[in-house]
Amino acid sequence: MAWLRPYAAKAKVEHEFDVDHLNIYVTFRFAMETTSNPLAEEVDHDVMPPLAKWLVEADDVVKPVSASAWQDAWTLLLTVPEIEGRPDRVTLAYGYLRIDDEYEYEGPHKDLRITWDKQWEPWGPIVSVELPPVYTTRVFSAGPEPKG
């Protein structure tokens, strides 16, 4: 019975390493509420959950999220600074609050909800999948290499 599922309990998390930071893409199953004025002529994605509620672990080291930006109504980009190299494992959790170097679950934030006004609340850390690297020097060919 698919209709018994929580409305926005699903999200796909993907990451890419970029020189000295991680880009983490959170793609939600349903469109999220990203603006306080959806009828505006130019949409301003001003509804944003606090950065401090995101908990990122890269190779079991807790890292802060320094920036976030909506890419569209389904995808949120999070930036994690000061990453030395490509991590083997990345997890993302939401709803935590740092108290005396310990993290306690505080619950979801009112600004992270789908357009049907249901809050998104993951049930635990989500393992991120690494995006394949993009090489701009790659040459694509429709056939075999020319013999020369």
DSSP file (Angstrom, degrees, kcal/mol; ACC not computed):
  #  RESIDUE AA STRUCTURE BP1 BP2  ACC     N-H-->O    O-->H-N    N-H-->O    O-->H-N    TCO  KAPPA ALPHA  PHI   PSI    X-CA   Y-CA   Z-CA
    1    1 A M    >         0   0    0      0, 0.0     3,-1.7     0, 0.0     4,-0.3   0.000 360.0 360.0 360.0  92.5    0.0    0.0    0.0
    2    2 A A  G >   +     0   0    0      1,-0.3     3,-1.5     2,-0.2     0, 0.0   0.762 360.0  69.1 -63.4 -26.3    2.1    2.9   -1.3
    3    3 A W  G 3  S+     0   0    0      1,-0.3    -1,-0.3     0, 0.0     4,-0.1   0.649  89.0  65.1 -71.8 -12.1   -0.3    5.5    0.0
    4    4 A L  G <  S+     0   0    0     -3,-1.7    -1,-0.3     2,-0.1    -2,-0.2   0.592  79.2 107.1 -82.9 -11.0    0.7    4.6    3.6
    5    5 A R  S <  S-     0   0    0     -3,-1.5     2,-0.0    -4,-0.3    -3,-0.0  -0.331  85.7 -97.0 -65.0 146.2    4.3    5.8    3.0
    6    6 A P    >   -     0   0    0      0, 0.0     3,-0.8     0, 0.0     4,-0.2  -0.390  38.1-118.4 -59.4 145.1    5.3    9.1    4.6
    7    7 A Y  T 3  S+     0   0    0      1,-0.2     3,-0.2     2,-0.1   113,-0.1   0.892 100.5  10.9 -57.7 -47.9    4.9   11.9    2.1
    8    8 A A  T 3  S+     0   0    0    111,-0.4    -1,-0.2     1,-0.1    21,-0.1  -0.075  84.7 121.1-126.7  34.9    8.5   13.1    1.8
    9    9 A A    <   +     0   0    0     -3,-0.8     2,-0.4   111,-0.1   114,-0.3   0.568  60.9  81.1 -77.1  -6.2   10.5   10.4    3.7
   10   10 A K        +     0   0    0     -4,-0.2    19,-1.9    -3,-0.2     2,-0.3  -0.841  47.8 154.3-107.2 137.0   12.6    9.6    0.6
   11   11 A A  E     -A   28   0A   0     -2,-0.4     2,-0.5    17,-0.2    17,-0.2  -0.969  32.5-137.1-152.3 144.7   15.6   11.5   -0.6
   12   12 A K  E     -A   27   0A   0     15,-3.0    15,-3.2    -2,-0.3     2,-0.5  -0.888  18.8-157.8-102.3 132.5   18.6   10.5   -2.7
   13   13 A V  E     +A   26   0A   0     -2,-0.5   116,-2.3   114,-0.4     2,-0.3  -0.953  16.7 169.4-116.7 125.1   21.9   11.8   -1.5
   14   14 A E  E     -Ab  25 129A   0     11,-2.4    11,-3.4    -2,-0.5     2,-0.3  -0.953   9.7-166.8-131.0 150.4   24.9   12.1   -3.9
   15   15 A H  E     -Ab  24 130A   0    114,-2.1   116,-3.3    -2,-0.3     2,-0.3  -0.954   9.2-164.4-137.6 157.6   28.2   13.8   -3.5
   16   16 A E  E     -A   23   0A   0      7,-2.1     7,-2.6    -2,-0.3     2,-0.4  -0.997  21.9-129.0-139.2 140.2   31.2   14.9   -5.6
   17   17 A F  E     -A   22   0A   0     -2,-0.3     2,-0.4   114,-0.2     5,-0.2  -0.737  23.0-173.3 -87.7 133.6   34.7   15.9   -4.5
   18   18 A D  E >   -A   21   0A   0      3,-3.0     2,-2.7    -2,-0.4     3,-1.2  -0.789  54.2 -74.7-134.9  90.4   35.9   19.2   -5.9
   19   19 A V  T 3  S-     0   0    0     -2,-0.4     3,-0.1     1,-0.3    -2,-0.0  -0.296 122.1  -0.3  60.5 -65.8   39.5   20.1   -5.1
   20   20 A D  T 3  S+     0   0    0     -2,-2.7    63,-2.4     1,-0.1    62,-0.4   0.243 127.2  43.3-137.7  12.4   39.0   21.1   -1.4
   21   21 A H  E <  S-A   18   0A   0     -3,-1.2    -3,-3.0    61,-0.2     2,-0.4  -0.956  70.2-115.6-151.3 168.3   35.3   20.6   -0.7
   22   22 A L  E     -AC  17  80A   0     58,-2.6    58,-2.5    -2,-0.3     2,-0.6  -0.907  13.2-152.2-109.4 138.7   32.4   18.3   -1.2
   23   23 A N  E     -AC  16  79A   0     -7,-2.6    -7,-2.1    -2,-0.4     2,-0.5  -0.960  17.2-166.1-103.0 121.6   29.2   19.2   -3.1
   24   24 A I  E     -AC  15  78A   0     54,-3.1    54,-3.2    -2,-0.6     2,-0.6  -0.948   4.4-159.3-114.1 124.5   26.3   17.2   -1.7
   25   25 A Y  E     -AC  14  77A   0    -11,-3.4   -11,-2.4    -2,-0.5     2,-0.7  -0.908   2.2-165.9-105.8 119.4   23.1   17.0   -3.7
   26   26 A V  E     -AC  13  76A   0     50,-2.9    50,-2.5    -2,-0.6     2,-0.7  -0.921   6.9-168.5-104.7 111.6   20.0   16.0   -1.8
   27   27 A T  E     -AC  12  75A   0    -15,-3.2   -15,-3.0    -2,-0.7    48,-0.2  -0.899  10.0-150.8-106.1 114.4   17.2   15.1   -4.3
   28   28 A F  E     -A   11   0A   0     46,-3.1   -17,-0.2    -2,-0.7     4,-0.1  -0.465  17.6-128.3 -84.8 154.1   13.8   14.8   -2.6
   29   29 A R  S    S+     0   0    0    -19,-1.9     2,-0.3    -2,-0.1   -18,-0.1   0.839  93.8  35.2 -69.9 -33.8   11.0   12.5   -3.9
   30   30 A F  S    S-     0   0    0    -20,-0.3    -2,-0.1    44,-0.1     2,-0.1  -0.826 101.9 -85.0-119.8 159.0    8.5   15.3   -3.9
   31   31 A A        -     0   0    0     -2,-0.3    84,-2.1     1,-0.1    85,-0.3  -0.380  48.6-139.9 -62.4 136.7    8.8   19.0   -4.8
   32   32 A M  B     -E  114   0B   0     41,-3.6     2,-0.9    82,-0.3    82,-0.3  -0.611  19.6-103.5 -99.4 158.4    9.9   21.0   -1.7
   33   33 A E        +     0   0    0     80,-3.1    80,-0.3    -2,-0.2     3,-0.1  -0.727  51.1 158.8 -79.9 106.1    8.7   24.4   -0.5
   34   34 A T        +     0   0    0     -2,-0.9    13,-1.9     1,-0.1     2,-0.4   0.492  53.7  48.9-110.1  -6.7   11.6   26.7   -1.6
   35   35 A T        -     0   0    0     10,-0.2    10,-0.1    11,-0.2    -1,-0.1  -0.986  59.3-147.6-138.5 145.5    9.9   30.1   -1.7
   36   36 A S  S    S+     0   0    0      8,-0.4    -1,-0.1    -2,-0.4     9,-0.1   0.616 101.6  42.8 -83.4 -12.3    7.8   32.1    0.7
   37   37 A N    >   +     0   0    0      7,-0.3     3,-1.6     1,-0.1     7,-0.3  -0.699  62.9 172.0-133.5  82.1    6.0   33.7   -2.3
   38   38 A P  T 3  S+     0   0    0      0, 0.0    -1,-0.1     0, 0.0     5,-0.1   0.679  78.3  57.9 -67.1 -16.2    5.2   31.1   -5.0
   39   39 A L  T 3  S+     0   0    0      3,-0.1     4,-0.1     4,-0.0    -2,-0.0   0.411  78.0 120.8 -93.7   2.6    3.1   33.5   -7.0
   40   40 A A  S <  S-     0   0    0     -3,-1.6     3,-0.1     1,-0.1    -3,-0.0  -0.319  70.2-126.7 -65.4 149.5    5.9   36.0   -7.5
   41   41 A E  S    S+     0   0    0      1,-0.2     2,-0.6     2,-0.0    -1,-0.1   0.920 104.5  36.0 -64.0 -44.4    7.0   36.8  -11.0
   42   42 A E  S    S-     0   0    0      2,-0.0     2,-0.3    -3,-0.0    -1,-0.2  -0.953  95.0-131.3-110.8 116.3   10.6   36.0  -10.3
   43   43 A V        -     0   0    0     -2,-0.6     2,-0.6    -3,-0.1    -2,-0.0  -0.477  16.3-160.0 -73.3 129.3   10.9   33.2   -7.8
   44   44 A D        -     0   0    0     -7,-0.3     2,-2.3    -2,-0.3    -8,-0.4  -0.948  12.8-144.8-109.3 115.4   13.2   33.8   -4.9
   45   45 A H        +     0   0    0     -2,-0.6    25,-0.3     1,-0.2   -10,-0.2  -0.492  48.7 142.0 -79.5  74.7   14.3   30.5   -3.2
   46   46 A D        +     0   0    0     -2,-2.3     2,-0.8   -12,-0.0   -11,-0.2   0.505  35.1  94.6 -98.9  -6.7   14.4   32.1    0.2
   47   47 A V        +     0   0    0    -13,-1.9    -1,-0.0    -3,-0.2     0, 0.0  -0.788  52.5 157.6 -90.0 112.7   13.0   29.2    2.3
   48   48 A M        -     0   0    0     -2,-0.8    64,-0.1    64,-0.0    63,-0.1  -0.994  40.0-126.4-141.3 128.5   16.1   27.4    3.6
   49   49 A P        -     0   0    0      0, 0.0     5,-0.1     0, 0.0    -2,-0.0  -0.409  48.8 -86.2 -68.6 152.7   16.6   25.1    6.6
   50   50 A P    >   -     0   0    0      0, 0.0     3,-1.2     0, 0.0     4,-0.3  -0.305  28.4-134.5 -62.4 140.9   19.4   26.2    9.0
   51   51 A L  G >  S+     0   0    0      1,-0.2     3,-1.6     2,-0.2    14,-0.3   0.833 100.6  67.4 -63.3 -33.0   22.9   24.9    8.0
   52   52 A A  G 3  S+     0   0    0      1,-0.3    -1,-0.2    12,-0.1    46,-0.2   0.680  89.7  64.7 -65.6 -17.3   23.6   23.9   11.6
   53   53 A K  G <  S+     0   0    0     -3,-1.2    43,-1.8    42,-0.1    42,-1.3   0.656  82.9  91.1 -81.1 -15.2   20.9   21.1   11.5
   54   54 A W  E <   -F   94   0C   0     -3,-1.6     2,-0.5    -4,-0.3    11,-0.3  -0.637  60.1-162.9 -81.9 137.8   22.8   19.2    8.8
   55   55 A L  E     -F   93   0C   0     38,-2.8    38,-2.4    -2,-0.3     2,-0.5  -0.944   9.7-177.0-123.7 108.0   25.3   16.5   10.1
   56   56 A V  E     -FG  92  63C   0      7,-1.1     7,-3.0    -2,-0.5     2,-0.5  -0.894   7.3-168.1-107.8 131.7   27.8   15.3    7.5
   57   57 A E  E     -FG  91  62C   0     34,-2.2    34,-2.2    -2,-0.5     2,-0.6  -0.984   2.1-173.0-118.8 123.0   30.3   12.6    8.2
   58   58 A A  E >  S-FG  90  61C   0      3,-2.5     3,-1.1    -2,-0.5    32,-0.2  -0.961  82.1 -19.0-114.0 112.7   33.2   12.1    5.7
   59   59 A D  T 3  S-     0   0    0     30,-3.0    -1,-0.2    -2,-0.6    31,-0.1   0.919 128.7 -53.5  52.1  48.1   35.2    9.0    6.7
   60   60 A D  T 3  S+     0   0    0     29,-0.2     2,-0.5     1,-0.2    -1,-0.2   0.590 113.7 118.9  66.1  14.7   33.7    9.1   10.2
   61   61 A V  E <   -G   58   0C   0     -3,-1.1    -3,-2.5     2,-0.0     2,-0.3  -0.954  65.9-127.1-110.1 124.2   34.8   12.8   10.7
   62   62 A V  E     -G   57   0C   0     -2,-0.5    -5,-0.2    -5,-0.2    -7,-0.0  -0.534  31.1-172.9 -72.1 129.3   32.0   15.3   11.4
   63   63 A K  E     -G   56   0C   0     -7,-3.0    -7,-1.1    -2,-0.3     2,-0.2  -0.941  19.5-121.2-124.4 145.0   32.1   18.2    8.9
   64   64 A P        -     0   0    0      0, 0.0     2,-0.6     0, 0.0    -9,-0.1  -0.491  19.2-124.4 -81.6 154.5   30.1   21.4    8.9
   65   65 A V        -     0   0    0    -14,-0.3    15,-0.2   -11,-0.3   -11,-0.1  -0.886  24.9-175.1 -94.6 125.8   27.9   22.5    6.0
   66   66 A S        +     0   0    0     13,-2.8     2,-0.3    -2,-0.6    14,-0.2   0.699  61.9   8.7 -97.8 -21.2   29.0   26.0    5.0
   67   67 A A  E     -D   79   0A   0     12,-1.0    12,-2.6   -16,-0.1     2,-0.3  -0.994  54.9-168.0-156.2 155.1   26.4   26.8    2.3
   68   68 A S  E     +D   78   0A   0     -2,-0.3     2,-0.3    10,-0.2    10,-0.2  -0.994   7.5 175.7-145.9 149.9   23.2   25.6    0.7
   69   69 A A  E     -D   77   0A   0      8,-2.1     8,-3.1    -2,-0.3     2,-0.4  -0.971  31.6-118.8-154.8 136.1   21.3   26.5   -2.4
   70   70 A W  E     -D   76   0A   0     -2,-0.3     6,-0.2   -25,-0.3     3,-0.1  -0.619  19.1-171.9 -73.6 130.8   18.2   25.2   -4.1
   71   71 A Q  S    S-     0   0    0      4,-3.0     2,-0.3    -2,-0.4    -1,-0.2   0.787  72.5 -33.4 -88.5 -35.3   19.0   23.9   -7.6
   72   72 A D  S    S-     0   0    0      3,-1.2    -1,-0.3   -27,-0.0   -40,-0.1  -0.850  86.4 -65.6-162.6-166.4   15.3   23.4   -8.4
   73   73 A A  S    S+     0   0    0     -2,-0.3   -41,-3.6     1,-0.2     3,-0.1   0.641 132.3  35.6 -72.3 -12.9   12.2   22.4   -6.4
   74   74 A W  S    S+     0   0    0    -43,-0.2   -46,-3.1     1,-0.1     2,-0.5   0.654 107.6  66.9-110.4 -22.0   13.5   18.9   -5.8
   75   75 A T  E     -C   27   0A   0    -48,-0.2    -4,-3.0   -43,-0.1    -3,-1.2  -0.903  51.6-171.6-119.7 127.3   17.3   19.3   -5.3
   76   76 A L  E     -CD  26  70A   0    -50,-2.5   -50,-2.9    -2,-0.5     2,-0.5  -0.959  14.5-148.6-113.3 128.1   19.2   21.1   -2.6
   77   77 A L  E     -CD  25  69A   0     -8,-3.1    -8,-2.1    -2,-0.5     2,-0.4  -0.859  13.6-169.8 -98.1 125.4   23.0   21.6   -3.0
   78   78 A L  E     -CD  24  68A   0    -54,-3.2   -54,-3.1    -2,-0.5     2,-0.5  -0.927   9.6-148.8-112.7 140.0   25.0   21.6    0.3
   79   79 A T  E     -CD  23  67A   0    -12,-2.6   -13,-2.8    -2,-0.4   -12,-1.0  -0.940   8.0-168.3-112.1 127.8   28.7   22.6    0.4
   80   80 A V  E     -C   22   0A   0    -58,-2.5   -58,-2.6    -2,-0.5     3,-0.2  -0.956  16.8-154.1-115.1 112.2   31.1   21.0    2.9
   81   81 A P        +     0   0    0      0, 0.0   -60,-0.2     0, 0.0   -14,-0.0  -0.209  61.3  36.4 -82.4 173.0   34.4   22.8    3.1
   82   82 A E        +     0   0    0    -62,-0.4     2,-0.6     1,-0.2   -61,-0.2   0.894  64.2 157.1  56.3  53.1   37.9   21.7    4.1
   83   83 A I        -     0   0    0    -63,-2.4    -1,-0.2    -3,-0.2     3,-0.1  -0.949  27.8-160.4-106.8 120.9   38.0   18.2    2.7
   84   84 A E        -     0   0    0     -2,-0.6     2,-0.3     1,-0.1    -1,-0.1   0.876  65.3 -14.3 -71.8 -39.7   41.5   17.0    2.1
   85   85 A G  S    S-     0   0    0    -65,-0.1    -1,-0.1   -67,-0.0   -67,-0.1  -0.904  93.5 -54.4-153.8 178.5   40.8   14.2   -0.4
   86   86 A R        -     0   0    0     -2,-0.3     2,-0.1   -69,-0.1   -64,-0.0  -0.470  60.0-135.0 -65.1 116.9   38.1   12.1   -1.9
   87   87 A P        -     0   0    0      0, 0.0     3,-0.1     0, 0.0    -1,-0.1  -0.401   5.2-143.3 -75.3 151.7   36.4   10.4    1.1
   88   88 A D  S    S+     0   0    0      1,-0.3     2,-0.4    -2,-0.1    42,-0.1   0.816  86.5  22.6 -79.6 -32.8   35.5    6.7    1.0
   89   89 A R        -     0   0    0     40,-0.0   -30,-3.0     2,-0.0     2,-0.4  -0.997  62.7-178.0-141.5 133.3   32.2    7.1    2.9
   90   90 A V  E     -F   58   0C   0     38,-0.4    38,-3.2    -2,-0.4     2,-0.3  -0.998   5.1-176.9-130.5 131.0   29.9   10.1    3.3
   91   91 A T  E     -FH  57 127C   0    -34,-2.2   -34,-2.2    -2,-0.4     2,-0.4  -0.948   9.4-156.0-125.4 151.3   26.7   10.1    5.3
   92   92 A L  E     +FH  56 126C   0     34,-2.4    34,-3.1    -2,-0.3     2,-0.3  -0.992  12.9 176.2-128.9 127.6   24.2   12.9    5.7
   93   93 A A  E     -F   55   0C   0    -38,-2.4   -38,-2.8    -2,-0.4     2,-0.4  -0.890  12.0-153.6-125.1 159.6   21.8   13.3    8.6
   94   94 A Y  E     +F   54   0C   0     -2,-0.3   -40,-0.2   -40,-0.2    13,-0.1  -0.989  63.9  40.7-137.3 142.5   19.3   16.1    9.4
   95   95 A G  S    S+     0   0    0    -42,-1.3    11,-3.5    -2,-0.4    12,-1.3   0.605  74.9 135.3 102.7  15.2   17.8   17.5   12.5
   96   96 A Y  E     -I  105   0D   0    -43,-1.8     2,-0.4     9,-0.2    -1,-0.3  -0.651  37.4-157.5 -99.9 154.3   20.7   17.5   14.8
   97   97 A L  E     -I  104   0D   0      7,-2.4     7,-2.5    -2,-0.2     2,-0.5  -0.997  18.5-128.6-130.2 132.2   22.0   20.2   17.2
   98   98 A R  E     +I  103   0D   0     -2,-0.4     2,-0.4     5,-0.2     5,-0.2  -0.703  30.6 173.5 -84.9 123.0   25.5   20.5   18.5
   99   99 A I  E >  S-I  102   0D   0      3,-3.5     3,-1.3    -2,-0.5    -2,-0.0  -0.959  70.4 -24.0-131.9 113.0   25.7   20.8   22.3
  100  100 A D  T 3  S-     0   0    0     -2,-0.4    -1,-0.1     1,-0.3     3,-0.1   0.925 125.4 -49.8  51.6  53.5   29.1   20.7   24.0
  101  101 A D  T 3  S+     0   0    0      1,-0.2     2,-0.3    -3,-0.0    -1,-0.3   0.619 121.9 104.8  61.6  15.3   30.8   18.8   21.1
  102  102 A E  E <   -I   99   0D   0     -3,-1.3    -3,-3.5    -5,-0.0     2,-0.5  -0.924  66.0-134.6-119.7 150.3   28.0   16.2   21.1
  103  103 A Y  E     -I   98   0D   0     -2,-0.3     2,-0.4    -5,-0.2    -5,-0.2  -0.917  21.3-174.3-109.3 126.6   25.2   16.0   18.6
  104  104 A E  E     -I   97   0D   0     -7,-2.5    -7,-2.4    -2,-0.5     2,-0.4  -0.942  31.0-111.9-119.7 140.5   21.6   15.4   19.8
  105  105 A Y  E     +I   96   0D   0     -2,-0.4    -9,-0.2    -9,-0.2   -10,-0.1  -0.561  36.6 171.2 -72.0 125.7   18.6   14.8   17.6
  106  106 A E        -     0   0    0    -11,-3.5   -10,-0.2    -2,-0.4    -1,-0.2   0.583  42.9-113.7-109.5 -18.0   16.3   17.9   17.8
  107  107 A G        -     0   0    0    -12,-1.3    -1,-0.3   -13,-0.1    14,-0.0  -0.405  47.9 -38.2 105.0 174.4   13.8   17.0   15.1
  108  108 A P        -     0   0    0      0, 0.0     2,-0.3     0, 0.0    13,-0.1  -0.189  55.5-118.0 -72.0 164.1   13.0   18.5   11.7
  109  109 A H    >   -     0   0    0     11,-0.3     3,-1.7     3,-0.1    11,-0.3  -0.792  18.4-124.1-101.3 146.9   12.9   22.2   10.9
  110  110 A K  T 3  S+     0   0    0     -2,-0.3    -1,-0.1     1,-0.3     3,-0.0   0.720 107.0  62.4 -62.9 -21.8    9.7   23.9    9.8
  111  111 A D  T 3  S+     0   0    0      1,-0.2     2,-0.8   -63,-0.1    -1,-0.3   0.460  86.6  75.9 -87.3   0.0   11.3   25.2    6.7
  112  112 A L  S <  S+     0   0    0     -3,-1.7     8,-2.5   -64,-0.1     2,-0.3  -0.791  70.2 120.3-111.9  89.8   12.1   21.8    5.2
  113  113 A R  B     -J  119   0E   0     -2,-0.8   -80,-3.1   -80,-0.3     6,-0.2  -0.962  60.4-106.5-146.6 159.1    8.7   20.6    3.9
  114  114 A I  B >   -E   32   0B   0      4,-2.8     3,-2.0    -2,-0.3   -82,-0.3  -0.329  44.2 -97.2 -82.2 171.4    7.1   19.5    0.7
  115  115 A T  T 3  S+     0   0    0    -84,-2.1   -83,-0.1     1,-0.3    -1,-0.1   0.664 123.3  65.4 -65.6 -15.0    4.6   21.7   -1.2
  116  116 A W  T 3  S-     0   0    0    -85,-0.3    -1,-0.3     2,-0.1     3,-0.1   0.281 120.1-109.9 -87.4  11.0    1.8   19.8    0.5
  117  117 A D  S <  S+     0   0    0     -3,-2.0     2,-0.4     1,-0.2    -2,-0.2   0.763  74.1 137.7  66.8  30.1    3.0   21.3    3.8
  118  118 A K        -     0   0    0     -4,-0.2    -4,-2.8  -112,-0.0    -1,-0.2  -0.900  53.8-120.9-102.8 134.4    4.3   17.9    5.1
  119  119 A Q  B     -J  113   0E   0     -2,-0.4     2,-0.6    -6,-0.2  -111,-0.4  -0.437  16.9-129.2 -74.8 147.0    7.7   18.1    6.9
  120  120 A W        +     0   0    0     -8,-2.5   -11,-0.3   -11,-0.3  -111,-0.1  -0.856  34.3 167.7 -94.7 124.7   10.6   16.0    5.7
  121  121 A E        -     0   0    0     -2,-0.6   -26,-0.1   -13,-0.1  -113,-0.0  -0.884  23.1-147.6-140.7 106.4   12.2   14.0    8.4
  122  122 A P        -     0   0    0      0, 0.0   -28,-0.1     0, 0.0  -112,-0.1  -0.353  15.6-132.8 -70.0 155.7   14.7   11.3    7.6
  123  123 A W  S    S-     0   0    0   -114,-0.3   -30,-0.0     1,-0.2  -114,-0.0   0.425  76.3 -34.0 -89.7   1.4   14.8    8.3   10.0
  124  124 A G  S    S-     0   0    0    -32,-0.1    -1,-0.2   -30,-0.0   -30,-0.1  -0.956  96.7 -28.4 166.4-176.5   18.6    8.3   10.3
  125  125 A P        -     0   0    0      0, 0.0     2,-0.5     0, 0.0   -32,-0.3  -0.301  54.8-141.6 -61.4 142.0   21.8    9.1    8.4
  126  126 A I  E     -H   92   0C   0    -34,-3.1   -34,-2.4    -4,-0.0     2,-0.3  -0.918  14.1-127.6-106.9 127.6   21.6    8.6    4.6
  127  127 A V  E     -H   91   0C   0     -2,-0.5  -114,-0.4   -36,-0.2     2,-0.3  -0.592  26.1-134.5 -75.2 130.9   24.6    7.1    2.9
  128  128 A S        -     0   0    0    -38,-3.2     2,-0.5    -2,-0.3   -38,-0.4  -0.615   7.2-138.2 -88.2 145.9   25.7    9.2    0.0
  129  129 A V  E     -b   14   0A   0   -116,-2.3  -114,-2.1    -2,-0.3     2,-0.3  -0.881  23.3-119.9-102.2 132.2   26.6    7.8   -3.4
  130  130 A E  E     -b   15   0A   0     -2,-0.5  -114,-0.2  -116,-0.2  -116,-0.0  -0.550  23.6-129.6 -74.5 131.1   29.6    9.3   -5.1
  131  131 A L        -     0   0    0   -116,-3.3  -114,-0.2    -2,-0.3     3,-0.1  -0.540  32.9-101.0 -73.8 143.9   28.8   10.9   -8.5
  132  132 A P        -     0   0    0      0, 0.0    -1,-0.1     0, 0.0     0, 0.0  -0.378  45.2 -99.9 -64.9 145.0   31.1    9.7  -11.3
  133  133 A P        -     0   0    0      0, 0.0     2,-0.6     0, 0.0  -117,-0.0  -0.307  30.5-134.8 -65.3 150.1   33.9   12.2  -12.1
  134  134 A V        -     0   0    0     -3,-0.1     2,-0.6     2,-0.0    -3,-0.0  -0.931  15.9-164.4-108.6 122.8   33.4   14.4  -15.1
  135  135 A Y    >   -     0   0    0     -2,-0.6     3,-0.8     1,-0.1     0, 0.0  -0.931   9.2-167.9-109.1 120.6   36.3   14.8  -17.5
  136  136 A T  T 3  S+     0   0    0     -2,-0.6    -1,-0.1     1,-0.2    -2,-0.0   0.594  85.5  61.9 -83.1  -9.4   36.1   17.7  -19.9
  137  137 A T  T 3  S+     0   0    0      2,-0.1    -1,-0.2     0, 0.0     2,-0.1   0.447  75.2 120.6 -94.0   0.4   39.1   16.4  -21.9
  138  138 A R    <   -     0   0    0     -3,-0.8     2,-0.5     1,-0.1    -4,-0.0  -0.402  55.1-144.8 -67.0 138.1   37.3   13.2  -22.9
  139  139 A V        -     0   0    0     -2,-0.1     2,-0.4     2,-0.0    -2,-0.1  -0.919   9.8-153.1-106.9 125.0   36.9   12.7  -26.6
  140  140 A F        -     0   0    0     -2,-0.5     2,-0.4     2,-0.0     0, 0.0  -0.780  13.7-173.8 -98.7 141.8   33.7   11.0  -27.7
  141  141 A S        -     0   0    0     -2,-0.4     4,-0.1     1,-0.1    -2,-0.0  -0.975  28.4-148.9-136.0 147.9   33.6    9.0  -31.0
  142  142 A A  S    S+     0   0    0     -2,-0.4    -1,-0.1     2,-0.1    -2,-0.0   0.461  84.4  12.7 -91.6  -2.8   30.9    7.3  -32.9
  143  143 A G  S    S-     0   0    0      1,-0.1    -2,-0.0     3,-0.0     0, 0.0  -0.834 100.2 -47.3-154.2-170.5   33.2    4.6  -34.3
  144  144 A P        -     0   0    0      0, 0.0    -1,-0.1     0, 0.0    -2,-0.1  -0.224  68.8 -86.6 -68.1 160.9   36.6    3.0  -34.0
  145  145 A E        -     0   0    0      1,-0.1     2,-0.1    -4,-0.1    -4,-0.0  -0.404  51.4-103.3 -65.8 142.1   39.8    5.1  -33.8
  146  146 A P        -     0   0    0      0, 0.0     2,-0.4     0, 0.0    -1,-0.1  -0.409  31.9-124.0 -67.2 141.8   41.2    6.1  -37.1
  147  147 A K              0   0    0      1,-0.1     0, 0.0    -2,-0.1     0, 0.0  -0.698 360.0 360.0 -86.4 134.5   44.2    4.1  -38.2
  148  148 A G              0   0    0     -2,-0.4    -1,-0.1     0, 0.0     0, 0.0   0.473 360.0 360.0-138.8 360.0   47.0    6.2  -39.0
